[in-house]
Amino acid sequence: MTQPIGAVAPATEDAACTLCGGTRSTRMLALADAVWSRPGEFWLSRCEGCGAAFLSPRPPREGIGFYYKDLYRGDGLKLEEQLQYSGIAGVLNGRRLADLFSRRKPKPGERHLDVGCGVGALVVRTAKATGATVAGVDFDPNAVATLARKGAGLLVEAHEGMLAQQVFLPGTFATVSMIHFLEHSYDPRGELLLAHSLLEDGGAIVVEVPSDDSLARRVFGRYWFPHLAPQHLTLFSKVTLVRALQQAGYQDVRVKDAFAPLVWISSFVLAWHHTLGGKSAYAKNVFARVFTGLFALAFVVPMMIGDVLLAMILPLLGRGDHIRATAVKSPPRAEGEIGAAPASP
């Protein structure tokens, strides 16, 4: 009997570098699905050619659905909607749009594209803030249905599938956003190239991803929450993100560390759970359970305050958990400029 897609954990595959295609890499860190505890063993590897970090071994493209199955269903969908439309997510989206609008702000009558939109909080906010038509693209049908519901009455388009499957005309978008999308892609270079072709001359893009330069990643190791193996396939540094954008044809690339709250406390919870919590014999001890509860009551507020402070300070030191880049598609040179195309007769 044929198994449905995503019903069985797929065998892993060795992968070439997702940024340069190099086949020589060094394994750095063993990873597993620390969040949902689905089976599989993976490695964060570093390309010996360009220095990019990526997952190898990893699930093959045709088997990755196993690790996304049912995440946007039932309570999981409700939780994702609550998170994306929460106050703190609103602050983060405001910062992302401020950076994008500093390069180009779409106007009424223009179009914005959000790739990997999830349940669409950024799509809805962009539509309200600009009056432009905003197209959101996501492969999950339940997420797309939520976007359609949330965007009712606005100039919002909800598109199901991958970006390459959409029928968008080249040069028809003023701006593009890829917020925590590119790290999921099997072909981040191809995604950036395709987005570049969809931008009009003078258009702008904003990209945000977890950071290879993160201090928390070094502190928590495999339990650093943004590793999110195996859904996250590429881990960008500021250097590799800038290079990827430049190689895709973008100009004037600007990159910076981004404010990313709750990463430290989420990573601590993962580490606690997998070392002294529910995954260990320690959890069977009644005293251990009581101690864990008391610890949470005594330290949760100070830890939350500390998390926010670290999320504010570490980006200033270049060691934040997320990085955000903006770039533009340069307009054509005016007639008479060096390298400009000759005027038509």
C-alpha positions in Angstrom: 0.0 0.0 0.0 1.4 3.4 -0.9 2.1 5.7 2.0 0.8 9.3 1.8 3.3 12.1 1.4 5.0 12.9 4.7 3.8 9.7 6.4 7.2 8.2 6.9 10.5 9.8 7.9 12.6 10.0 4.8 16.2 8.7 4.5 18.7 11.6 4.6 20.9 12.7 1.7 24.3 14.4 1.6 24.0 17.8 0.0 26.1 20.3 -1.9 26.5 23.8 -0.5 23.2 25.6 -1.0 24.9 28.9 -1.8 27.9 28.0 -4.1 27.2 24.4 -5.0 30.5 23.2 -3.6 30.7 19.5 -2.7 33.5 19.7 0.0 32.2 20.5 3.5 33.1 19.9 7.1 30.6 18.6 9.7 30.3 21.0 12.6 27.3 20.1 14.8 24.9 17.1 15.0 21.3 18.2 15.0 17.9 16.6 15.5 14.3 17.9 15.5 14.5 19.3 19.0 11.1 21.1 18.8 8.7 18.5 17.5 10.9 15.4 18.2 10.3 13.8 14.8 12.9 11.2 13.9 16.1 11.9 12.0 19.7 12.8 12.4 21.3 15.7 10.6 24.5 17.7 10.6 25.2 21.4 10.3 28.1 21.5 7.8 30.3 24.3 6.6 31.3 24.7 3.0 35.1 24.6 2.5 34.8 26.8 -0.5 32.6 29.8 0.4 32.2 29.2 4.2 28.4 29.0 4.2 26.7 26.8 6.8 24.0 24.4 5.6 22.4 21.1 6.6 24.1 17.9 5.2 22.9 15.2 5.6 19.4 16.5 5.2 15.9 15.2 4.2 15.5 15.2 0.4 13.2 17.7 -1.2 10.6 15.0 -1.9 10.6 13.9 1.8 10.7 17.3 3.7 6.9 17.3 3.9 7.2 14.8 6.8 8.7 17.6 9.0 6.0 20.1 8.0 3.0 17.8 8.2 0.2 19.1 10.4 2.1 22.1 11.7 -0.6 24.5 10.3 -3.6 22.4 11.4 -5.9 22.6 14.4 -4.3 24.0 17.5 -1.0 24.5 15.6 -2.7 26.8 13.2 -4.4 28.7 16.0 -1.1 29.1 17.8 0.7 30.3 14.7 -2.1 32.9 14.0 -1.9 34.1 17.6 1.9 34.5 17.4 2.0 36.2 14.0 -0.7 38.7 14.9 0.6 39.3 18.5 1.9 42.6 19.7 5.5 41.6 19.7 5.2 40.3 16.1 3.7 43.7 15.2 6.8 45.4 16.6 9.1 43.1 14.6 7.1 43.6 11.4 7.2 47.3 11.9 11.0 47.3 12.0 11.1 45.1 8.9 8.8 47.4 6.9 10.7 50.5 8.2 13.9 49.1 6.7 12.2 48.2 3.4 10.4 51.5 3.1 13.6 53.4 3.7 14.7 51.9 0.3 11.4 51.9 -1.5 7.8 52.2 -0.3 5.1 50.8 -2.6 2.3 53.2 -3.4 -1.4 52.6 -4.2 -1.5 51.0 -7.6 1.8 49.2 -7.1 2.4 45.7 -5.9 4.3 44.1 -3.1 5.3 40.3 -2.9 5.7 38.5 0.4 7.3 35.1 -0.1 6.7 32.5 2.6 3.9 34.6 4.1 2.6 32.0 6.6 -0.8 33.2 7.9 -0.2 36.6 6.5 0.4 39.2 9.3 3.1 41.0 7.3 0.9 40.9 4.2 -2.1 42.5 6.0 0.1 45.1 7.6 1.8 46.1 4.4 -1.6 46.4 2.6 -2.9 48.7 5.3 0.3 50.8 5.5 0.7 51.4 1.8 -2.6 50.9 -0.1 -0.7 48.8 -2.5 -1.8 45.4 -3.7 0.1 42.7 -1.6 0.5 39.1 -2.8 1.4 36.5 -0.3 2.8 33.1 -1.3 3.0 30.0 0.9 3.0 26.3 0.2 0.7 25.4 3.1 -3.0 25.6 2.1 -4.2 26.2 5.7 -1.9 29.2 6.1 -3.0 30.6 2.7 -6.7 30.1 3.7 -6.0 32.1 6.9 -4.4 34.9 4.9 -7.4 35.0 2.6 -9.7 35.4 5.7 -7.5 38.0 7.4 -7.1 40.0 4.2 -10.7 40.1 3.3 -11.7 43.6 2.3 -8.0 44.6 1.6 -6.0 44.5 -1.6 -4.6 41.2 -0.7 -3.9 38.1 -2.9 -3.3 34.7 -1.4 -1.3 32.3 -3.5 -0.7 28.7 -2.6 2.5 26.9 -3.7 6.1 27.7 -4.2 7.3 31.0 -5.8 8.5 29.2 -8.9 4.9 27.8 -9.4 3.3 31.2 -9.5 2.4 33.0 -12.7 3.8 36.5 -12.0 5.0 38.7 -14.8 8.6 39.9 -14.6 9.1 43.4 -13.3 5.7 43.8 -11.8 6.5 44.2 -8.1 7.8 47.4 -6.5 9.0 45.5 -3.4 9.6 42.0 -2.1 9.9 40.6 1.4 11.4 37.2 2.4 11.0 37.1 6.2 12.3 33.8 7.7 11.8 32.1 4.4 15.1 31.8 2.7 16.6 29.4 5.3 13.8 26.9 4.4 14.6 26.9 0.7 16.5 24.1 -1.1 17.6 26.7 -3.6 18.1 30.1 -1.9 20.1 31.4 -4.8 17.3 30.5 -7.2 14.7 32.2 -5.0 16.7 35.4 -4.9 17.2 35.4 -8.7 13.5 34.8 -9.3 12.5 37.6 -6.9 15.0 39.9 -8.7 13.3 39.2 -12.0 9.9 40.0 -10.5 11.1 43.3 -9.2 10.7 46.4 -11.3 13.8 48.6 -11.9 14.4 50.6 -8.8 12.5 48.1 -6.7 13.7 46.9 -3.3 13.8 43.7 -1.2 14.1 42.9 2.5 15.4 39.6 3.7 15.5 38.3 7.3 17.1 35.0 8.5 18.7 33.5 11.6 22.3 34.5 12.1 25.4 32.2 11.9 27.2 35.0 13.9 24.8 34.5 16.9 26.3 34.4 20.4 23.3 32.3 21.6 24.1 29.7 19.0 27.5 29.2 20.5 26.1 29.1 24.0 23.2 26.6 23.4 24.7 24.5 20.6 22.2 22.1 19.1 19.5 23.5 21.3 19.7 27.0 19.8 16.0 27.5 18.8 16.6 29.0 15.3 18.5 25.9 14.2 15.0 24.4 13.8 16.4 21.3 12.0 15.6 20.0 9.6 13.2 22.7 8.3 16.1 25.2 8.3 18.5 24.2 5.5 20.9 27.1 5.3 22.4 29.3 8.1 23.5 32.7 6.8 26.1 35.0 8.2 26.2 38.6 7.3 29.0 37.9 4.8 27.2 35.0 3.1 23.8 36.9 3.0 25.4 39.9 1.4 27.2 37.7 -1.1 24.1 35.8 -2.0 22.2 39.0 -2.7 25.0 40.5 -4.8 25.4 37.4 -6.8 21.7 37.4 -7.6 22.1 40.9 -9.1 21.0 43.2 -6.2 22.8 46.5 -5.6 23.6 48.6 -2.5 23.1 45.7 -0.1 22.8 46.8 3.5 22.8 44.2 6.3 22.5 44.5 10.1 21.7 42.5 13.1 18.0 42.5 14.0 16.1 42.6 17.3 15.0 39.0 18.0 13.3 38.5 21.4 12.6 35.1 23.1 15.4 33.2 21.4 17.4 32.9 24.6 14.6 31.7 26.8 13.2 29.4 24.0 16.7 27.9 23.6 17.0 27.5 27.4 13.7 25.7 27.5 14.8 23.3 24.7 18.1 22.6 26.5 16.4 22.0 29.8 13.8 19.7 28.4 16.2 17.6 26.4 18.9 17.3 29.2 17.0 17.4 32.5 13.3 17.5 31.4 10.9 15.3 29.7 13.5 13.4 27.5 15.5 12.1 30.5 15.1 9.8 33.4 15.4 12.9 35.6 11.8 13.8 34.7 10.5 10.6 36.4 11.8 11.9 39.8 9.0 13.7 41.7 11.5 16.0 43.4 12.8 17.0 39.9 9.3 17.9 38.7 8.7 20.0 41.8 12.0 21.7 41.4 11.3 22.5 37.8 8.0 24.1 38.7 9.6 26.2 41.4 12.5 27.2 39.1 10.0 28.4 36.5 8.0 30.4 39.0 11.2 32.0 40.6 13.1 32.8 37.4 10.7 33.2 34.5 10.2 36.9 35.0 14.0 37.7 35.4 14.7 35.4 32.5 12.2 37.2 30.3 13.7 40.6 31.2 17.2 39.2 30.6 16.1 37.8 27.2 14.8 41.2 26.0 17.9 43.0 27.2 20.2 40.5 25.4 18.0 40.8 22.3 18.6 44.6 22.4 22.3 44.6 23.3 23.8 41.7 21.2 22.7 43.1 17.8 24.8 46.2 18.7 27.8 43.9 19.2 27.2 42.0 15.9 26.1 38.9 17.7 22.3 39.0 17.5 20.2 36.0 16.6 18.7 37.3 13.4 20.1 39.4 10.5 18.2 41.6 8.1 19.3 42.8 4.7 17.8 45.3 2.2 18.9 45.8 -1.3 17.7 47.4 -4.6 17.4 46.4 -8.2 19.2 49.3 -9.9 17.2 51.3 -12.4 18.5 51.4 -16.0 21.2 53.9 -16.7 20.1 57.1 -18.3 21.0 57.9 -21.9 24.5 59.3 -22.1 25.8 57.4 -19.0 28.8 55.1 -19.5 27.5 51.7 -20.3 24.0 52.9 -21.2 22.2 51.3 -24.1 22.1 53.5 -27.2 18.8 55.2 -27.9 16.4 53.6 -30.4 16.6 55.2 -33.9 
